Amino acid sequence: MRGESFEPKFFFILVVDDIATNLRLLRAMLEPIGYNLTFCRGGKQALERIYASKPDLILLDLIMPEINGLEVCKILKADPNYADIPIIFLTGSHEQKHLIKALELGAADYINKPCNKRELLGRIRNHLFLKYTIDQLRSTQIKLEKALKEVEILANTDSLTGVFNRRRLFEIALQEFNRVDRYGAPFSILLIDLDHFKKVNDHYGHQVGDTALCKVVQNINNIIRNVDSLGRYGGEEFMAILPETNGEQALVLADRIRTMVANNIIETKQGNLSLTLSIGVTSYHPDDTSIDDMISRADQAVYQAKELGRNRCCLL
C-alpha cells in the first residue's frame, strides 16, 4: 500500500503477460481508474520488477516462456517478504487444469481471458481492499505491541534513574530466590545506601541530588554483569541481585562499586561533590524461608557498615 487511504492512486499493480495485445487491453481497462501500473512480458522480468519495487497486486499470465506463472507464484509464496502480495491469474479456457495448482500455491483468484472489464475491476478492488485491511490491522497490532512494551517498561522502571523500580526488583528477587531454593545454586544481594544523602539535598539542592543518584547508578551499572539486576529500593537505597554469586564474590564486587563511587567526583556550581556508600552484602542460606530473610540480613549489614564509620561493605 502506497498510502493510508483506500484510493487507486496509492496502489501499485504489476501486469504480466507475454502477449503485447493483452497488455494493451489491460492498460486500457486499468489506467482510467488511476492505478499505478507497470508491465512485464515474462516471468523472469516480473520477478526482477517485484524484487526492485514490491507491488500491491499482481495480474499474472499462467502460461509464459522461460518462467511460467505457476513458477513465479511458487517462488513468491515461498518468500516471507513477498508471500502476502495477492496474485490474480489470467487464464485461457484450455488452462483450467492448472488453476487448482495455482490456488494450492497460494494464488488469490483467477480471471478467464478475454477479461470482462467489470469482473476484472471488481476482483482487483476486492483483493486490494482485503490486503489494505490486513495491512492496517497488522500496523495497528504492531503499534499496540509497541505501546504495551512501553507501558511495561514504565511500570517496571524507576522514572529518575532508569533502573528497576521496587515492585519489579522484588519480583526478580523472588524469582531468583525460588530458583536457588529449588536447585541450590549460589545467589547474593547487595543493599546499597548513599551516606549522608540528606545533607547533599539540603546543601546542593534536590536537582543535584537527582544527578548524584543517576551518577551512582551509572557507576554501579559499569561494574555489575548483564545477568545481574539493579533496582531502586527506595529513596537513596539501591539493591543489586547477583545470580550464581556467593558471598565472598559479592563482597569483592561490592567493594569495587564502593571504590568507584568514592573516587568519582561530581562537579556542581557549589563545588565538587564526592559520595560514599555503605553496602550490605548477603548470600542465600539453606535455612532462609523467604527472600525477606535475605533482605533483612542485608539491611543489618548496611547498619553495621554505618556503625563502623560508613564508606564500607559488610557481609552477613
Backbone bond lengths (Angstrom), bond angles and torsions (degrees), N, CA, C in turn:
res aa  C-N    CA-C-N  psi(-1)  N-CA   C-N-CA  omega(-1)  CA-C   N-CA-C  phi
1 M - - - 1.464 - - 1.514 108.34 -
2 R 1.320 116.34 130.49 1.453 120.62 -177.49 1.525 112.23 -99.85
3 G 1.321 118.75 16.65 1.446 121.35 179.96 1.504 110.50 -169.20
4 E 1.315 116.56 179.38 1.455 120.55 -176.14 1.518 112.95 -98.93
5 S 1.320 119.38 -6.78 1.457 121.21 178.66 1.516 109.31 -118.58
6 F 1.333 114.94 156.62 1.463 119.33 -174.97 1.533 109.74 -87.20
7 E 1.316 115.60 82.58 1.455 122.66 178.04 1.515 108.75 -128.84
8 P 1.361 118.46 141.87 1.470 121.28 -177.33 1.520 114.27 -52.46
9 K 1.333 117.16 -36.92 1.466 119.77 -175.45 1.525 112.80 -63.74
10 F 1.340 116.61 -17.26 1.455 119.84 -179.20 1.532 112.64 -91.35
11 F 1.326 117.85 0.05 1.465 120.76 -175.37 1.523 111.21 -111.73
12 F 1.322 114.23 139.12 1.459 122.76 -178.18 1.535 108.13 -111.76
13 I 1.326 116.24 118.22 1.465 122.01 -177.24 1.520 109.48 -115.30
14 L 1.330 114.98 131.42 1.455 121.50 174.71 1.528 108.71 -101.72
15 V 1.340 116.54 127.70 1.465 122.48 179.42 1.524 108.18 -112.76
16 V 1.345 115.84 125.10 1.460 120.50 -175.14 1.524 109.36 -124.58
17 D 1.340 115.91 118.09 1.471 121.45 177.68 1.517 107.42 -158.22
18 D 1.319 117.00 137.42 1.465 119.46 -177.00 1.520 113.03 -83.99
19 I 1.322 117.16 -1.20 1.475 120.50 179.56 1.529 108.47 -108.20
20 A 1.333 115.20 121.10 1.461 121.39 -175.08 1.528 111.83 -60.98
21 T 1.346 116.87 -36.76 1.463 119.75 -179.69 1.529 111.27 -61.73
22 N 1.314 115.93 -40.83 1.473 120.00 178.45 1.525 111.82 -63.23
23 L 1.327 115.63 -38.80 1.461 119.66 178.85 1.527 111.25 -64.44
24 R 1.335 115.72 -40.39 1.469 119.15 179.64 1.527 111.06 -65.68
25 L 1.332 116.76 -38.74 1.464 119.94 179.06 1.530 110.99 -65.90
26 L 1.302 115.71 -42.21 1.466 119.63 179.80 1.525 111.27 -67.09
27 R 1.323 116.67 -37.76 1.462 119.80 176.44 1.526 110.51 -60.79
28 A 1.325 115.51 -43.48 1.470 120.33 -178.58 1.533 111.41 -62.95
29 M 1.326 117.12 -33.51 1.459 120.81 179.24 1.539 112.62 -76.29
30 L 1.341 116.93 -38.15 1.457 121.23 -169.44 1.528 114.40 -93.89
31 E 1.325 117.57 -34.09 1.467 120.05 -175.81 1.523 113.71 -58.19
32 P 1.362 118.16 -44.17 1.469 117.95 -178.57 1.534 113.51 -61.88
33 I 1.341 117.84 -21.81 1.470 120.85 -179.67 1.518 110.89 -73.07
34 G 1.333 116.30 -28.58 1.463 120.00 178.52 1.511 114.94 107.12
35 Y 1.345 117.74 7.17 1.456 119.53 177.51 1.526 110.69 -66.92
36 N 1.311 116.63 149.63 1.463 121.64 169.29 1.528 107.15 -81.71
37 L 1.308 116.96 121.93 1.462 121.31 -171.93 1.520 111.27 -119.59
38 T 1.335 114.22 148.19 1.452 120.72 167.45 1.518 107.11 -143.22
39 F 1.346 117.08 150.02 1.461 121.61 -170.27 1.521 110.52 -127.13
40 C 1.352 115.07 143.69 1.454 122.21 176.72 1.528 108.76 -135.16
41 R 1.345 115.61 152.90 1.458 119.83 -178.62 1.522 112.57 -112.38
42 G 1.338 117.31 18.98 1.459 120.06 177.70 1.518 111.40 -172.63
43 G 1.335 114.98 162.45 1.447 120.63 -177.07 1.509 114.06 -66.41
44 K 1.318 117.14 -38.33 1.466 120.98 -179.32 1.524 110.71 -63.11
45 Q 1.335 115.00 -47.91 1.460 119.52 178.64 1.537 110.73 -64.31
46 A 1.323 116.54 -36.11 1.462 120.66 179.86 1.526 111.01 -62.15
47 L 1.327 116.93 -44.82 1.462 120.27 179.62 1.524 110.85 -62.04
48 E 1.337 116.63 -42.13 1.463 120.32 178.17 1.523 110.88 -60.16
49 R 1.337 116.18 -42.52 1.460 121.56 -179.06 1.541 110.79 -67.87
50 I 1.327 115.93 -39.55 1.472 120.59 179.74 1.518 110.75 -64.40
51 Y 1.337 116.74 -44.09 1.457 120.32 -179.55 1.529 112.06 -67.03
52 A 1.348 115.85 -31.85 1.463 120.20 -178.84 1.527 112.28 -76.99
53 S 1.334 116.68 -38.47 1.476 120.29 -177.07 1.528 108.03 -148.11
54 K 1.294 115.31 95.08 1.463 123.08 -173.22 1.535 111.08 -57.14
55 P 1.352 118.46 114.37 1.465 120.66 179.40 1.522 112.16 -79.01
56 D 1.336 115.19 165.35 1.464 120.28 177.50 1.519 111.88 -87.48
57 L 1.328 117.18 -21.17 1.466 122.16 179.60 1.515 108.59 -158.84
58 I 1.341 115.71 149.06 1.461 121.31 -179.72 1.515 109.41 -124.57
59 L 1.339 116.63 126.21 1.460 122.55 167.82 1.521 105.97 -96.61
60 L 1.333 117.23 115.18 1.457 120.86 -166.36 1.520 111.64 -124.99
61 D 1.313 115.50 122.15 1.465 120.83 174.66 1.522 108.76 -66.70
62 L 1.317 115.76 142.41 1.460 119.63 -175.18 1.519 111.94 -79.01
63 I 1.328 117.20 -47.05 1.453 121.87 -175.83 1.530 109.38 -107.71
64 M 1.355 115.21 115.91 1.460 121.40 178.65 1.520 109.07 -144.15
65 P 1.332 117.88 156.92 1.468 120.71 176.46 1.530 110.94 -71.79
66 E 1.311 116.60 168.08 1.467 125.26 -179.04 1.535 110.94 63.58
67 I 1.315 117.42 -84.35 1.464 121.57 178.75 1.521 107.77 -118.95
68 N 1.343 117.73 116.71 1.466 118.99 -177.83 1.531 111.53 -81.82
69 G 1.310 114.84 174.58 1.457 120.00 -176.15 1.509 113.83 -60.79
70 L 1.338 117.06 -37.38 1.459 120.49 179.35 1.526 111.74 -61.62
71 E 1.323 116.12 -41.51 1.460 120.54 179.81 1.523 111.23 -67.19
72 V 1.337 115.86 -41.07 1.472 119.83 177.29 1.527 109.84 -60.33
73 C 1.317 115.90 -45.41 1.468 121.21 179.89 1.527 110.72 -61.91
74 K 1.313 117.17 -44.72 1.456 122.01 -179.29 1.524 111.29 -61.01
75 I 1.338 116.42 -42.99 1.467 121.68 -179.70 1.524 110.52 -63.65
76 L 1.327 116.20 -45.15 1.469 120.15 -176.79 1.520 111.53 -68.47
77 K 1.318 117.43 -43.04 1.458 120.30 -176.93 1.525 112.66 -70.17
78 A 1.323 116.89 -16.68 1.466 120.79 177.23 1.524 111.79 -86.73
79 D 1.323 116.40 -7.93 1.460 121.48 -177.95 1.530 109.51 -108.05
80 P 1.350 119.11 115.13 1.474 121.33 -177.89 1.523 113.90 -56.97
81 N 1.323 117.60 -25.25 1.460 120.77 -179.12 1.528 112.62 -73.39
82 Y 1.330 117.44 -19.45 1.466 120.81 -174.78 1.524 113.00 -128.94
83 A 1.331 116.40 -2.45 1.463 120.19 -174.06 1.518 113.28 -64.81
84 D 1.343 117.46 -23.58 1.467 119.74 -176.59 1.527 113.10 -87.89
85 I 1.334 118.38 0.35 1.470 120.29 177.78 1.529 108.63 -74.69
86 P 1.340 118.93 121.13 1.463 119.89 178.15 1.531 111.34 -68.26
87 I 1.327 115.49 133.84 1.468 121.92 178.89 1.520 108.91 -115.60
88 I 1.316 115.98 123.09 1.472 121.95 174.43 1.525 107.25 -108.58
89 F 1.327 116.10 118.47 1.459 119.74 -179.54 1.524 110.93 -82.01
90 L 1.325 114.82 142.77 1.463 122.94 173.45 1.522 106.53 -105.27
91 T 1.328 117.58 118.61 1.465 120.52 -171.45 1.522 111.74 -130.76
92 G 1.322 114.25 149.46 1.458 120.98 169.82 1.517 109.43 -88.00
93 S 1.310 117.00 162.75 1.466 120.71 -175.68 1.526 112.19 -62.78
94 H 1.339 117.48 -27.45 1.458 120.89 -178.90 1.535 112.34 -81.11
95 E 1.308 117.67 -1.43 1.462 121.81 -176.91 1.523 112.58 -104.86
96 Q 1.335 117.29 12.54 1.465 120.60 -174.83 1.528 112.41 -60.06
97 K 1.315 117.55 -31.78 1.462 119.88 -178.01 1.533 112.73 -64.59
98 H 1.355 116.08 -20.41 1.456 119.66 179.60 1.534 112.47 -86.30
99 L 1.319 117.52 -13.58 1.459 120.10 -173.07 1.520 113.14 -66.49
100 I 1.342 116.07 -38.15 1.465 118.71 178.69 1.522 110.31 -59.79
101 K 1.336 115.82 -42.22 1.457 120.03 177.80 1.522 110.83 -63.09
102 A 1.335 116.52 -40.99 1.469 120.79 179.65 1.522 111.09 -61.52
103 L 1.334 116.37 -44.03 1.466 120.43 179.80 1.526 111.14 -68.27
104 E 1.327 116.18 -35.97 1.464 119.87 177.30 1.524 111.48 -64.31
105 L 1.330 116.79 -32.58 1.454 121.56 179.22 1.529 112.48 -74.40
106 G 1.334 116.14 -16.07 1.460 118.62 178.00 1.507 115.37 118.83
107 A 1.337 117.65 9.08 1.462 119.57 177.11 1.523 109.85 -61.87
108 A 1.334 115.84 145.26 1.461 120.60 -177.59 1.526 111.91 -80.46
109 D 1.358 116.79 -33.80 1.461 119.30 -172.58 1.521 108.76 -169.08
110 Y 1.345 116.14 178.23 1.461 120.77 173.61 1.527 108.94 -147.52
111 I 1.316 114.93 156.06 1.465 122.10 177.93 1.529 107.67 -135.34
112 N 1.311 115.17 132.80 1.462 119.39 179.11 1.523 111.26 -77.93
113 K 1.342 115.40 142.43 1.464 121.75 172.41 1.538 108.44 -87.09
114 P 1.328 116.90 148.37 1.470 127.34 -8.40 1.525 110.15 -69.05
115 C 1.326 116.65 143.91 1.461 121.83 -173.24 1.522 111.34 -73.23
116 N 1.323 114.52 134.20 1.452 120.46 169.82 1.530 107.90 -81.94
117 K 1.335 116.53 126.89 1.456 120.40 -172.30 1.524 112.13 -59.16
118 R 1.323 118.02 -47.29 1.463 120.83 -177.31 1.528 110.91 -64.13
119 E 1.340 114.97 -40.95 1.466 118.96 178.51 1.524 110.61 -64.64
120 L 1.336 115.74 -44.80 1.464 120.85 -179.08 1.533 110.83 -59.71
121 L 1.333 116.11 -50.46 1.458 120.12 -177.28 1.533 111.19 -65.54
122 G 1.327 116.10 -37.28 1.459 119.74 179.83 1.517 112.24 -64.98
123 R 1.325 115.86 -44.48 1.472 119.07 -178.42 1.530 110.97 -69.81
124 I 1.322 116.22 -39.58 1.464 119.17 177.01 1.525 109.88 -59.25
125 R 1.332 116.08 -48.07 1.460 119.69 -178.37 1.534 111.32 -62.29
126 N 1.326 117.07 -41.89 1.464 120.67 -179.52 1.530 111.72 -60.94
127 H 1.328 115.96 -45.16 1.464 119.06 -177.21 1.522 111.79 -74.40
128 L 1.315 117.30 -33.46 1.457 119.56 175.19 1.529 110.53 -66.95
129 F 1.323 116.41 -40.58 1.457 119.50 179.69 1.532 111.11 -65.98
130 L 1.345 115.54 -38.47 1.465 119.37 177.54 1.525 110.39 -63.45
131 K 1.334 116.39 -44.71 1.468 119.84 178.67 1.520 110.80 -64.92
132 Y 1.327 116.33 -41.29 1.463 121.26 178.18 1.539 110.45 -58.78
133 T 1.317 116.27 -44.77 1.462 120.91 -179.20 1.521 111.10 -64.58
134 I 1.330 116.13 -44.14 1.469 120.42 179.19 1.521 110.39 -63.17
135 D 1.345 116.64 -42.89 1.465 120.34 178.95 1.524 111.34 -62.11
136 Q 1.341 116.25 -40.66 1.456 120.08 179.51 1.532 110.62 -65.52
137 L 1.335 116.22 -41.92 1.469 119.93 178.19 1.520 111.16 -64.38
138 R 1.326 115.73 -40.85 1.466 119.99 179.29 1.530 110.58 -64.23
139 S 1.331 115.38 -42.38 1.462 119.89 178.07 1.526 111.28 -62.56
140 T 1.330 115.73 -42.12 1.465 120.04 178.55 1.521 110.96 -63.96
141 Q 1.337 116.14 -40.40 1.464 120.31 179.14 1.527 110.83 -63.00
142 I 1.339 116.64 -42.04 1.469 120.57 179.17 1.523 110.26 -62.63
143 K 1.343 116.28 -43.13 1.466 120.17 179.03 1.532 111.18 -63.63
144 L 1.341 115.89 -40.76 1.464 119.30 179.18 1.524 111.34 -65.48
145 E 1.334 116.62 -41.97 1.459 120.17 179.25 1.525 110.60 -63.69
146 K 1.332 116.17 -39.85 1.460 120.30 177.91 1.524 110.47 -64.63
147 A 1.343 115.60 -43.28 1.467 119.82 179.51 1.529 111.11 -63.53
148 L 1.343 116.64 -40.07 1.463 120.36 179.03 1.522 111.70 -64.48
149 K 1.335 116.82 -38.25 1.458 120.66 177.86 1.525 110.35 -65.20
150 E 1.344 115.43 -40.81 1.468 119.26 179.07 1.527 110.53 -65.02
151 V 1.335 116.23 -40.78 1.462 119.85 178.18 1.529 110.30 -64.09
152 E 1.335 115.86 -41.03 1.468 120.10 179.80 1.522 110.85 -63.11
153 I 1.346 115.65 -40.90 1.465 119.54 178.58 1.525 110.14 -63.19
154 L 1.337 116.18 -45.08 1.461 120.45 179.54 1.530 111.19 -62.20
155 A 1.327 115.65 -38.32 1.467 120.20 -178.50 1.521 112.54 -69.38
156 N 1.347 116.89 -23.07 1.461 120.68 -174.63 1.523 113.66 -108.41
157 T 1.326 117.46 -0.67 1.460 121.01 -169.74 1.525 111.97 -117.50
158 D 1.307 115.41 140.36 1.465 120.90 171.61 1.527 108.19 -73.33
159 S 1.298 116.36 124.46 1.473 120.71 -171.20 1.522 113.22 -65.35
160 L 1.332 118.20 -28.45 1.464 120.46 -178.28 1.522 112.10 -81.43
161 T 1.321 116.61 -52.71 1.468 120.49 -170.15 1.524 114.11 -94.68
162 G 1.332 117.40 -19.31 1.460 120.64 179.75 1.515 114.76 84.15
163 V 1.335 117.82 -1.57 1.465 119.63 175.78 1.524 108.87 -89.19
164 F 1.328 116.23 178.63 1.461 119.42 -179.34 1.537 110.71 -60.89
165 N 1.342 114.59 146.17 1.460 118.02 173.76 1.540 109.55 -83.10
166 R 1.332 115.83 176.55 1.465 120.80 -174.75 1.527 111.71 -60.53
167 R 1.331 117.63 -41.83 1.463 120.53 -177.76 1.523 110.86 -61.77
168 R 1.337 116.55 -49.45 1.467 119.98 -178.86 1.525 111.09 -67.62
169 L 1.320 115.79 -35.42 1.456 120.47 179.04 1.529 110.80 -60.24
170 F 1.327 116.35 -43.55 1.460 119.97 179.37 1.529 111.33 -67.66
171 E 1.329 117.20 -34.99 1.470 119.81 176.67 1.520 110.73 -61.75
172 I 1.332 116.59 -45.17 1.471 120.86 179.93 1.522 110.29 -65.37
173 A 1.327 116.10 -43.48 1.472 120.43 -179.86 1.526 110.99 -61.38
174 L 1.327 116.33 -42.22 1.463 120.33 179.58 1.524 111.13 -65.70
175 Q 1.332 116.99 -41.77 1.467 120.96 177.79 1.524 110.73 -60.03
176 E 1.335 115.76 -44.34 1.464 119.77 -179.33 1.527 110.99 -67.98
177 F 1.320 116.33 -39.63 1.474 120.13 178.24 1.525 110.50 -61.12
178 N 1.317 117.06 -46.49 1.465 120.75 -179.66 1.524 111.49 -63.53
179 R 1.324 115.95 -38.05 1.465 119.60 179.26 1.524 110.15 -65.18
180 V 1.325 115.56 -46.43 1.464 120.32 -178.20 1.525 110.60 -68.89
181 D 1.325 116.33 -38.40 1.461 120.08 178.58 1.521 111.25 -60.84
182 R 1.320 115.47 -29.57 1.472 119.84 -178.36 1.522 112.19 -86.54
183 Y 1.351 116.60 -40.61 1.466 119.57 -171.83 1.530 113.56 -107.27
184 G 1.340 117.44 -13.44 1.452 119.91 173.58 1.514 116.56 81.02
185 A 1.313 119.51 13.48 1.456 121.75 178.92 1.526 109.70 -75.26
186 P 1.357 118.41 156.09 1.466 120.13 177.99 1.531 111.51 -67.54
187 F 1.315 115.57 153.26 1.467 121.52 -177.34 1.522 107.55 -162.38
188 S 1.338 116.51 129.33 1.459 120.61 -178.35 1.521 110.73 -131.79
189 I 1.325 114.76 160.40 1.458 120.06 173.12 1.527 109.01 -132.63
190 L 1.321 115.04 150.70 1.456 122.40 173.20 1.518 107.80 -115.22
191 L 1.311 116.88 131.53 1.463 121.93 172.22 1.533 105.98 -109.15
192 I 1.318 115.74 115.38 1.463 122.37 -168.54 1.530 109.32 -112.69
193 D 1.322 116.11 121.55 1.467 120.57 -177.46 1.532 109.50 -123.49
194 L 1.332 116.86 130.25 1.460 120.75 177.24 1.525 109.54 -77.65
195 D 1.318 116.09 130.36 1.459 121.63 -177.26 1.531 111.38 -75.67
196 H 1.336 115.67 135.64 1.470 122.33 174.61 1.528 112.79 51.53
197 F 1.311 116.84 39.67 1.464 118.50 -174.57 1.523 112.21 -71.26
198 K 1.309 117.32 -26.66 1.466 119.43 177.18 1.522 110.80 -60.63
199 K 1.332 115.89 -37.17 1.460 119.85 178.15 1.534 111.15 -65.06
200 V 1.338 116.61 -34.02 1.467 120.36 177.40 1.529 109.81 -62.21
201 N 1.328 116.51 -48.88 1.464 120.19 179.23 1.527 111.51 -63.46
202 D 1.328 116.86 -40.65 1.462 120.06 -177.84 1.527 111.70 -67.69
203 H 1.332 116.68 -39.80 1.466 119.97 -175.32 1.529 113.07 -85.82
204 Y 1.330 116.47 -43.50 1.463 120.14 -174.06 1.527 112.99 -98.47
205 G 1.322 117.49 -18.74 1.457 121.05 -177.25 1.527 111.40 99.84
206 H 1.323 114.61 157.68 1.468 119.40 -175.69 1.524 112.90 -68.26
207 Q 1.316 118.15 -28.44 1.473 119.78 178.97 1.525 110.42 -64.29
208 V 1.338 116.06 -44.43 1.467 119.78 175.86 1.527 109.70 -65.97
209 G 1.347 116.00 -38.36 1.459 119.25 177.33 1.514 112.00 -59.18
210 D 1.328 116.75 -41.94 1.470 120.63 177.84 1.529 110.62 -63.61
211 T 1.322 115.74 -42.15 1.474 119.83 178.05 1.524 110.33 -61.31
212 A 1.327 115.70 -40.90 1.464 120.51 -179.88 1.530 110.88 -62.37
213 L 1.324 117.22 -43.47 1.466 120.66 178.19 1.525 110.86 -59.91
214 C 1.320 116.52 -42.82 1.469 120.32 -179.69 1.526 111.32 -66.26
215 K 1.338 116.50 -36.51 1.462 120.09 177.80 1.526 111.07 -65.31
216 V 1.317 115.36 -41.66 1.468 119.53 178.03 1.529 110.46 -61.39
217 V 1.321 116.18 -45.35 1.465 120.60 177.96 1.523 110.55 -58.62
218 Q 1.329 116.28 -43.10 1.463 120.14 179.15 1.525 110.95 -61.01
219 N 1.320 116.44 -42.80 1.467 120.41 178.40 1.526 111.68 -62.12
220 I 1.328 115.92 -44.83 1.472 119.55 -179.73 1.529 110.67 -63.47
221 N 1.319 116.08 -44.56 1.475 119.74 -179.55 1.520 112.33 -63.37
222 N 1.329 117.01 -26.09 1.467 120.27 178.27 1.524 112.17 -73.02
223 I 1.320 116.54 -14.84 1.466 120.49 -176.17 1.531 112.73 -108.13
224 I 1.328 117.63 -43.47 1.465 118.90 -176.83 1.517 110.66 -69.87
225 R 1.329 116.23 163.30 1.462 122.46 -177.73 1.530 111.45 -84.97
226 N 1.321 114.64 167.89 1.469 119.45 177.74 1.524 112.02 -63.84
227 V 1.334 116.54 -29.67 1.470 119.46 -178.44 1.524 112.22 -79.74
228 D 1.338 116.65 -13.41 1.460 120.58 178.04 1.527 110.01 -80.77
229 S 1.318 115.84 157.92 1.471 121.23 179.98 1.521 109.17 -124.49
230 L 1.329 115.23 133.30 1.458 121.13 179.13 1.521 109.46 -118.83
231 G 1.324 116.36 135.09 1.453 119.84 179.29 1.516 111.29 -145.15
232 R 1.318 114.98 161.92 1.463 120.60 177.58 1.522 108.39 -87.96
233 Y 1.313 115.08 114.64 1.463 121.33 -176.66 1.529 110.86 -76.91
234 G 1.322 115.08 -30.79 1.458 120.00 179.25 1.509 110.60 156.94
235 G 1.344 118.21 133.99 1.460 120.94 178.37 1.507 112.14 56.13
236 E 1.345 115.77 -116.57 1.471 120.63 -179.90 1.534 111.38 -102.54
237 E 1.316 117.60 20.77 1.464 122.17 178.84 1.525 110.74 -108.29
238 F 1.341 114.84 140.68 1.460 121.38 178.41 1.527 108.76 -130.81
239 M 1.305 115.02 155.85 1.455 120.28 177.00 1.524 109.32 -127.81
240 A 1.332 114.91 135.62 1.462 120.93 174.31 1.520 108.36 -113.90
241 I 1.327 116.42 130.66 1.458 122.69 179.43 1.519 107.26 -104.07
242 L 1.326 116.61 123.37 1.469 122.05 -171.25 1.526 111.05 -119.79
243 P 1.326 118.60 94.16 1.469 120.36 177.42 1.531 111.07 -68.06
244 E 1.327 115.72 153.88 1.473 122.21 175.71 1.525 111.74 53.53
245 T 1.323 116.77 38.18 1.465 121.16 -177.21 1.525 109.10 -134.85
246 N 1.341 117.04 125.01 1.461 119.29 178.50 1.535 110.44 -86.48
247 G 1.317 116.14 176.91 1.453 120.71 -174.09 1.518 113.57 -61.06
248 E 1.340 117.21 -45.57 1.468 120.43 -178.38 1.535 110.93 -64.27
249 Q 1.324 116.45 -41.15 1.475 119.79 177.58 1.531 110.29 -63.90
250 A 1.325 116.14 -40.71 1.465 120.40 179.97 1.522 110.80 -65.19
251 L 1.350 117.02 -36.76 1.464 121.09 178.98 1.528 111.05 -64.75
252 V 1.317 116.60 -40.86 1.480 120.77 176.96 1.528 110.31 -61.81
253 L 1.324 115.77 -44.86 1.458 120.11 179.09 1.527 110.65 -63.59
254 A 1.307 117.27 -42.87 1.468 121.47 -179.99 1.525 110.67 -60.14
255 D 1.335 116.99 -40.81 1.457 119.16 -178.77 1.526 111.45 -69.98
256 R 1.307 117.65 -31.83 1.472 120.29 174.45 1.526 109.91 -63.72
257 I 1.339 116.01 -42.40 1.467 120.24 177.89 1.528 110.56 -62.83
258 R 1.332 115.26 -47.19 1.470 119.83 -179.41 1.525 111.23 -58.49
259 T 1.319 116.20 -43.82 1.466 120.74 -177.96 1.528 111.31 -66.34
260 M 1.314 116.36 -43.08 1.463 119.06 -179.31 1.521 111.37 -62.40
261 V 1.326 116.70 -45.43 1.466 119.85 -179.76 1.523 110.83 -63.94
262 A 1.320 117.31 -42.11 1.466 121.01 -179.01 1.523 111.78 -63.93
263 N 1.332 116.60 -31.06 1.468 120.51 -178.37 1.527 113.22 -89.43
264 N 1.312 115.79 -5.64 1.470 119.84 -176.80 1.527 109.00 -93.12
265 I 1.310 116.77 112.33 1.463 122.51 -179.02 1.531 109.38 -91.64
266 I 1.327 116.10 130.00 1.463 121.76 178.11 1.528 108.23 -102.94
267 E 1.311 117.16 119.96 1.465 121.25 -179.61 1.521 110.17 -84.02
268 T 1.334 116.54 130.40 1.460 122.00 177.46 1.526 109.01 -132.31
269 K 1.316 116.36 168.87 1.465 120.90 178.07 1.523 111.45 -65.54
270 Q 1.328 116.23 -26.64 1.468 120.67 179.62 1.526 112.81 -88.46
271 G 1.343 115.97 2.21 1.459 119.79 -178.49 1.513 111.56 121.74
272 N 1.323 115.90 177.24 1.458 121.04 -178.55 1.531 111.04 -74.91
273 L 1.326 114.42 141.24 1.466 121.43 -178.80 1.518 108.92 -120.12
274 S 1.316 115.80 128.08 1.467 120.20 173.64 1.519 108.57 -119.58
275 L 1.315 115.75 144.06 1.459 121.88 -176.55 1.518 109.99 -119.07
276 T 1.306 115.41 154.17 1.465 120.43 172.38 1.523 108.86 -130.16
277 L 1.324 114.56 160.51 1.466 121.22 -177.19 1.517 110.48 -124.97
278 S 1.311 114.75 145.03 1.460 121.70 164.94 1.528 106.39 -110.87
279 I 1.328 115.70 123.36 1.467 119.58 -172.53 1.523 109.94 -122.02
280 G 1.325 115.04 124.98 1.454 121.00 173.40 1.517 109.97 -95.93
281 V 1.322 115.79 131.52 1.464 122.11 -176.20 1.526 109.09 -120.49
282 T 1.314 115.92 134.09 1.463 119.17 173.21 1.517 109.11 -150.60
283 S 1.313 115.29 158.33 1.464 121.10 177.39 1.524 109.41 -127.61
284 Y 1.298 114.73 166.07 1.472 120.70 -177.74 1.519 111.17 -63.33
285 H 1.334 115.05 133.55 1.465 121.81 173.47 1.537 108.58 -111.34
286 P 1.297 118.25 141.29 1.477 120.13 179.99 1.520 114.15 -56.81
287 D 1.350 116.32 -25.07 1.463 118.12 -178.90 1.539 112.36 -91.07
288 D 1.326 118.03 3.65 1.467 120.65 175.10 1.524 109.13 -67.51
289 T 1.315 116.06 130.54 1.475 119.60 -179.16 1.522 112.50 -95.87
290 S 1.332 117.09 -18.22 1.467 120.66 179.67 1.512 109.32 -158.83
291 I 1.323 116.09 168.96 1.460 120.87 177.71 1.524 110.26 -63.33
292 D 1.338 116.32 -25.71 1.467 119.74 178.83 1.522 111.63 -61.56
293 D 1.331 117.41 -31.95 1.459 120.50 177.97 1.532 110.47 -62.68
294 M 1.316 116.41 -42.83 1.457 120.78 -179.96 1.527 111.03 -67.36
295 I 1.334 115.93 -43.92 1.468 119.57 -178.66 1.523 110.29 -64.44
296 S 1.312 116.83 -41.06 1.463 120.87 178.18 1.520 110.77 -60.84
297 R 1.330 116.54 -41.39 1.465 120.40 -179.95 1.532 110.58 -68.11
298 A 1.334 117.13 -39.02 1.460 120.67 177.55 1.525 110.76 -64.86
299 D 1.337 115.94 -37.06 1.459 120.91 178.32 1.541 110.29 -65.00
300 Q 1.317 116.71 -39.84 1.460 120.85 176.62 1.534 110.53 -63.68
301 A 1.346 115.04 -36.48 1.467 119.11 179.52 1.530 111.07 -67.90
302 V 1.333 117.28 -36.80 1.467 120.93 175.47 1.532 109.56 -62.50
303 Y 1.312 116.38 -45.68 1.469 121.25 179.77 1.535 110.17 -59.92
304 Q 1.316 116.05 -40.26 1.465 120.33 178.81 1.524 110.47 -64.28
305 A 1.347 116.39 -42.11 1.461 120.56 179.25 1.526 111.34 -61.40
306 K 1.302 117.01 -38.81 1.468 121.08 179.09 1.535 110.44 -70.64
307 E 1.316 116.21 -38.46 1.461 119.93 179.01 1.526 111.14 -64.82
308 L 1.307 116.53 -30.24 1.468 121.00 -178.83 1.527 112.85 -85.92
309 G 1.338 116.69 3.32 1.460 119.46 174.24 1.523 115.47 118.90
310 R 1.323 117.84 4.19 1.480 122.71 179.41 1.542 111.19 66.70
311 N 1.346 114.19 177.86 1.475 122.08 -177.45 1.531 110.44 52.33
312 R 1.319 115.33 49.62 1.461 119.72 179.86 1.537 109.60 -156.71
313 C 1.327 114.99 168.87 1.466 122.01 179.60 1.513 108.42 -119.59
314 C 1.312 116.12 140.17 1.456 121.68 177.56 1.523 109.77 -129.23
315 L 1.318 115.41 139.04 1.462 122.65 179.61 1.505 109.72 -110.23
316 L 1.331 115.87 126.91 1.463 121.23 174.24 1.529 109.45 -126.45
